[in-house]
Each structure stands twice: as C-alpha cells, then as structure tokens.
C-alpha cells in the first residue's frame, strides 16, 4: 500500500508514511486518488483547491502544484505516476496501492465468507478492513468539492462496523465487540445505529441499566446539540429493553394470585375437616346403638 486516504492523506516512504505538507498539494493528491486511473480535469482540480472563487492564475498554480507533488513522490521512492492528459491529470496506481480500494475489497471478501456461513473468516476480514482506518476519511483535507467522497467513505466505515457487530452478536459474542463498539460509538456521538447496537450488547451481557443510561445520554445530546428527539430505531431498542420479560409477573398480580390460592386451600381443608368430623361422629353413634335399634 502506497497511499492512505482513510485518515490523514499520507504517502509511503522508506521510513514509513509521510503526510503531505502543502494544503494545496494534499487536496490535489486526494482528488487524484479518489479518481485514481481516471482523468481528473483541470477545472475539477481548480474547484478542489479554491472552490467558487479561484484566482485568475488558478490554472497555472494547479500546474505548479502538480509538478511539486510529482517531485515529492519521486523523492520518497515512487516512480513518476502523475500523467498529463489533454484535459487534466491522471494518477496511475495498482488496486492494492490505495487503502480505500483495499478496504472495499476486504469488505466484499468478508460478505462472501458470511454468505457461506464462514463467520470466523468474515469477522477476521472485517476487522482487517476497519484496521486500515486512522481517523475520518481525508481528515486533513479541507475542500467542499471532496466532502461528498469523504462522507461516502465514512458512511462505508460505519456500515462495516455495524456489520461486524451484527455477525458477532448472532454468534453470541456480544462481549467480544463491547470494547470496539464503545470506542466507535464515542467517535460517532449522534449515530443511533451504533448506539443501539451498543445498548443491545450491554443488555445481552446483563448490563441493561448501562444500556438505558447510554440511550438517555444520546437523547440529551440530540436534543441539546441538534434540537431533535430520539429516532425510531433507537426508540424501538429502548422500548424493547424497558418492556417486562415474558416470564415476569407484576408484584401485585403475584400477591393477588397467592391470596387466591391460599383461600382455595383453606376452603378445601375446611371441607375435609368437616367430612372427617362427621365420619368420626357417625362411628361413635354406631358403637353406642342398641341391638333393637338395628
């Protein structure tokens, strides 16, 4: 792997990965990597670097930035890979050279394993995919033009987290994901799906109180920070956790049914005593009767 977008934008060198020092060069490299092996127009690069108000010399400055970026890549041991095209530039890379492509391939591989019932392999592969991340996608790149691509990558990461948790939960391994899930939920304070899974994991290991406290915290954050209430998904989880267990009986019903049973037992006991008393009295009368009365 030579390039990283899943976190800060970095390039591999002989001594490890290096960040790109220039903000403009970072934006251009990120744009070329997002569309690797495809032509990225100069107009697109101008938009990536400056947005809606580019300077009059923007085209020339893009050319200068690309030349500077090309030299930097060669200096850290990369062969010249940024190609000038009639309408723009193209960065030639192998599929295994960019972490975003490796991530996507691993997720696909994990789903194939899961479809075959190989859940151990699926979970291992999903963890490898998530291990490629070092923060938010392109987190040191500030460019409105690249925001949709970064958001799409971040959403793919969250879906992968949720998928891993779902598989582990079906295997009865809620305890195995509690640590990671807690960390992921902290990274995504408003993501109800992750918090719902964390609440269910707490409940599964016998920590229902912690699960309900977690949901209350999400509710407060949503109301205070975003002015919205708990969504339908997390509300369903909360209702599920607060609902009485099917085998649970309310204390009042327990008390009432116990009294009814005691009353019925006393009635049966009284009837038995009466029968016994009559039988004894009948025996005594029989012993005391004269032969003429027989």
C-alpha positions in Angstrom: 0.0 0.0 0.0 1.4 3.4 -1.0 -1.3 5.9 -0.4 -3.7 6.5 2.5 -6.9 8.4 2.5 -8.6 6.7 5.5 -7.5 9.3 7.9 -4.8 11.9 7.1 -3.7 11.9 3.5 -0.3 10.1 3.6 2.3 8.6 1.2 4.6 5.7 2.0 8.3 6.4 2.1 11.3 4.2 3.0 11.0 5.2 6.7 7.2 4.9 6.9 4.2 7.0 5.9 4.5 10.8 5.4 1.9 13.4 5.4 1.8 16.0 2.6 3.0 19.3 3.9 1.3 21.6 1.4 -2.5 22.1 1.8 -3.0 22.5 -2.0 -0.8 19.5 -2.8 -2.9 17.4 -0.3 -6.1 18.4 -2.0 -4.8 17.7 -5.4 -3.4 14.3 -4.4 -6.6 13.4 -2.7 -8.6 14.3 -5.8 -6.3 12.2 -8.0 -6.6 9.2 -5.6 -10.4 9.4 -5.3 -10.5 9.1 -9.1 -7.3 7.0 -9.5 -6.5 5.8 -13.0 -9.1 8.2 -14.4 -8.5 11.7 -15.9 -9.3 14.5 -13.4 -9.9 17.7 -15.3 -8.0 20.9 -14.5 -11.4 22.6 -13.8 -12.1 19.9 -11.2 -8.7 20.4 -9.6 -9.3 24.2 -9.5 -12.6 23.6 -7.8 -11.0 21.2 -5.3 -8.3 23.7 -4.4 -10.2 27.0 -4.3 -13.9 26.3 -4.6 -16.1 29.0 -6.1 -13.6 31.9 -6.0 -10.4 30.8 -7.8 -7.7 33.3 -8.5 -7.0 34.4 -12.1 -3.8 32.4 -12.1 -5.5 29.2 -10.8 -4.7 27.0 -13.9 -1.0 27.9 -13.7 -1.0 27.3 -10.0 -2.5 23.9 -10.4 0.2 23.0 -12.9 2.8 24.2 -10.4 1.3 22.2 -7.6 1.2 19.1 -9.7 4.8 19.5 -10.6 5.7 20.0 -7.0 3.7 16.9 -6.0 5.3 14.8 -8.7 8.8 15.7 -7.5 7.8 14.9 -3.9 6.5 11.4 -4.9 9.7 10.7 -6.7 11.8 11.9 -3.7 10.1 9.3 -1.4 10.8 6.5 -3.9 7.7 6.5 -6.1 8.1 6.2 -9.9 6.6 9.1 -11.9 2.9 8.3 -11.8 1.1 11.5 -12.4 0.4 11.8 -16.1 -0.5 14.9 -18.0 -3.5 14.5 -20.3 -5.1 16.9 -22.8 -7.9 17.9 -20.3 -6.2 17.2 -17.0 -4.2 14.7 -15.0 -4.3 11.1 -14.1 -2.6 9.2 -11.2 -1.7 5.6 -12.2 -1.9 3.2 -9.3 -2.4 -0.5 -8.7 -5.5 -1.6 -6.9 -3.5 -2.6 -3.9 -1.7 0.7 -3.7 -4.6 2.8 -2.1 -6.2 2.0 1.2 -9.7 2.8 0.0 -9.6 0.1 -2.6 -8.1 -2.4 -0.2 -10.9 -1.6 2.3 -13.6 -2.1 -0.3 -12.1 -5.4 -1.5 -11.9 -6.7 2.1 -15.5 -5.9 2.8 -16.6 -7.7 -0.3 -14.4 -10.7 0.7 -16.0 -10.7 4.2 -19.5 -10.7 2.8 -18.6 -13.7 0.6 -17.4 -15.6 3.7 -20.5 -14.6 5.6 -22.7 -15.9 2.8 -21.0 -19.3 3.0 -21.5 -19.4 6.8 -17.8 -18.8 7.5 -18.4 -16.3 10.2 -15.0 -16.6 11.8 -13.3 -15.6 8.5 -15.9 -12.9 7.9 -15.2 -11.2 11.2 -11.5 -11.5 10.9 -11.6 -9.9 7.4 -13.9 -7.1 8.6 -11.5 -6.3 11.4 -8.7 -6.1 8.9 -10.7 -3.7 6.8 -11.5 -1.5 9.9 -7.9 -1.6 10.9 -7.0 0.4 7.8 -8.7 3.5 9.3 -6.8 6.1 11.2 -9.5 8.8 11.6 -12.1 10.3 9.4 -11.5 10.0 5.7 -9.2 12.7 4.3 -9.4 14.4 7.7 -6.6 16.9 6.9 -8.1 18.0 3.6 -10.4 21.0 3.7 -12.3 21.1 0.4 -16.0 21.3 -0.3 -15.5 19.6 -3.6 -14.1 16.5 -1.8 -16.6 16.4 1.1 -19.1 14.1 -0.7 -16.4 11.5 -1.3 -15.2 11.7 2.3 -18.7 11.4 3.7 -19.3 8.3 1.5 -16.2 6.7 2.8 -17.0 7.5 6.4 -20.5 6.0 5.9 -19.0 2.8 4.5 -16.8 2.5 7.6 -19.9 2.8 9.9 -21.8 0.2 7.9 -18.8 -2.1 8.2 -18.7 -1.6 12.0 -22.4 -2.4 12.2 -22.0 -5.5 10.0 -19.2 -6.8 12.2 -21.2 -6.3 15.4 -24.3 -7.9 13.8 -22.3 -11.0 12.9 -20.6 -11.2 16.3 -24.0 -10.8 18.1 -25.5 -13.7 16.1 -22.6 -15.8 17.2 -23.4 -15.0 20.8 -20.2 -12.9 21.2 -21.5 -9.6 22.5 -18.7 -9.4 24.9 -16.2 -9.6 22.1 -17.3 -6.4 20.5 -18.1 -4.3 23.6 -14.7 -2.6 23.6 -14.6 -1.7 20.0 -18.2 -0.8 19.9 -17.8 1.6 22.8 -14.9 3.3 21.0 -16.8 3.6 17.8 -19.9 5.0 19.5 -17.7 7.7 21.1 -16.4 8.6 17.7 -20.0 8.8 16.3 -21.9 10.6 19.2 -25.1 11.1 17.1 -25.1 7.8 15.3 -28.2 6.0 16.6 -27.4 2.7 14.9 -24.1 2.2 16.6 -25.5 3.3 20.0 -28.5 1.0 19.5 -26.1 -1.9 18.9 -24.1 -1.0 21.9 -27.2 -0.8 24.1 -28.2 -4.3 22.9 -24.7 -5.6 23.6 -24.9 -4.2 27.1 -28.3 -5.8 27.6 -27.1 -9.2 26.3 -24.3 -9.3 28.9 -26.6 -8.4 31.7 -25.9 -4.6 31.8 -29.4 -3.3 31.0 -29.0 -0.4 33.3 -25.9 0.8 31.4 -27.8 0.3 28.2 -30.7 2.6 29.3 -28.2 5.1 30.7 -26.5 5.2 27.3 -29.8 5.8 25.4 -30.7 8.6 27.8 -27.3 10.2 27.1 -27.9 10.0 23.3 -31.4 11.6 23.8 -29.9 14.5 25.7 -27.2 15.1 23.1 -29.6 15.0 20.3 -32.0 17.5 22.0 -29.3 19.8 23.3 -26.9 19.8 20.3 -29.2 19.2 17.3 -32.7 20.1 18.6 -34.2 16.8 17.6 -35.5 13.8 19.5 -34.6 10.2 19.6 -35.1 8.4 16.2 -37.4 5.5 15.6 -34.6 2.9 15.6 -33.2 3.7 19.0 -36.6 4.3 20.4 -37.5 0.7 19.5 -34.4 -0.5 21.2 -35.3 1.4 24.3 -38.9 0.1 24.3 -37.5 -3.4 23.9 -35.2 -3.0 26.9 -37.9 -1.4 29.1 -40.5 -4.0 28.3 -41.2 -6.6 31.0 -39.9 -10.1 30.3 -42.5 -12.6 29.1 -41.9 -14.7 32.2 -42.0 -11.7 34.5 -45.2 -11.1 36.6 -46.1 -7.9 38.3 -45.8 -7.9 42.2 -49.5 -7.0 42.6 -50.5 -10.0 40.4 -48.2 -12.3 42.4 -49.7 -11.2 45.7 -53.2 -11.5 44.4 -52.8 -14.9 43.0 -51.1 -16.1 46.2 -54.0 -15.0 48.3 -56.5 -16.7 46.0 -54.5 -19.9 46.2 -54.4 -19.7 50.0 -58.1 -19.1 50.2 -58.9 -22.1 48.0 -56.6 -24.3 50.1 -58.3 -23.2 53.3 -61.7 -23.9 51.7 -60.6 -27.4 50.7 -59.1 -28.0 54.2 -62.2 -26.9 56.0 -64.4 -29.2 53.8 -62.0 -32.1 54.6 -62.2 -31.4 58.3 -66.0 -31.3 58.2 -66.1 -34.7 56.4 -63.7 -36.2 58.9 -65.7 -34.9 61.8 -68.9 -36.3 60.5 -67.3 -39.6 59.9 -66.0 -39.8 63.4 -69.3 -38.8 65.0 -71.1 -41.4 62.8 -68.8 -44.1 64.1 -69.4 -43.2 67.7 -73.2 -43.3 67.2 -72.9 -46.7 65.6 -70.9 -48.1 68.6 -73.5 -46.7 71.1 -76.7 -48.0 69.4 -78.8 -50.9 70.9 -79.5 -54.2 69.1 -83.2 -53.4 68.9 -82.4 -50.3 67.0 -80.6 -52.2 64.3 
